[in-house]
Amino acid sequence: MAVNPAVEGRSYPPTEPYLVGREKVREFARAVFSADPLSLDPAAAREAGFADVVAPPTFAVVVQEHTLAQLLADEEAGVDFTRVVHGDQRFSFTRPIVAGDELTATLTITGVKSLGGNSMVTAESVIRDGAGEHVVTAVSTLVVRGEDS
C-alpha cells in the first residue's frame, strides 16, 4: 500500500507534555558520545547561564518520536513502519533544550512524494515549552519503500 498523498498538510493534535529529565539528558549525551560538560554537569550548565544540563541538539528526536507515532498510527496515512527508512533529519532551534523543560510537539505533514515506487514523507514537528514558546522544529523525511523494493 502506498502512502496516501491526501495526508499532505495534515496536522495532528499536540502531544502530551514531555518533562525533560536530567538523567535522560545525561544518558542521551553518553549514548551519542558527547563529552560536553554542559550536557553532563549541572554546575557547568548553571555557570554558563542555563537552569540545568543542556541536551545535545539531536535530543529533540526523543520528543519528535511521539509525533511520528501519531502518523504511524493513522491508518488513513498508509505508512507501513516495517518499510520505513529514515531519509533525512534537520533541526531549527530558537534555544537549546534544558532539563526541566516541559515540551509538547505538534506534527504537520509538509510533503508526500512518490519516487521510483517509494514514498517520501516529510514531517515537521514544532516543539514548544510549557509557556508555549518555540524551542525547536524537527523535520524528518521518511522513505517508505514500495512493495517491490
GIMOCOR-V909697 format. One record per pair of residues at least 24 apart in sequence whose C-alpha atoms are under 6 Angstrom apart, sorted by the first residue. I is the first residue (numbers start at 0). J is the second residue. D is the distance in whole Angstrom. If there is no record, write none. Layout:
I;J;D  I;J;D
This chain:
2;76;6  2;77;5  2;78;6  3;76;5  3;77;6  4;111;6  6;76;6  7;108;5  7;109;6  7;110;5  7;111;6  8;108;5  8;109;5  9;107;6  9;108;5  10;106;6  10;107;4  11;106;5  13;104;5  13;105;4  14;103;5  14;104;5  16;101;6  16;102;5  16;103;5  17;101;5  17;102;5  18;100;6  18;101;4  19;98;5  19;99;5  19;100;5  20;98;5  21;98;5  24;54;5  51;98;5  52;97;6  52;98;6  53;96;6  53;97;4  54;96;5  54;97;6  66;106;6  82;143;5  82;144;5  83;142;6  83;143;5  84;141;6  84;142;5  85;141;5  86;140;5  86;141;5  86;142;6  87;139;6  87;140;5  88;138;6  88;139;5  89;137;6  89;138;5  90;136;6  90;137;5  91;135;5  91;136;5  92;134;6  92;135;4  93;134;5  93;135;6  94;134;5  101;128;6  101;129;5  102;127;5  102;128;5  103;127;5  116;145;5  117;143;6  117;144;5  117;145;5  118;142;6  118;143;5
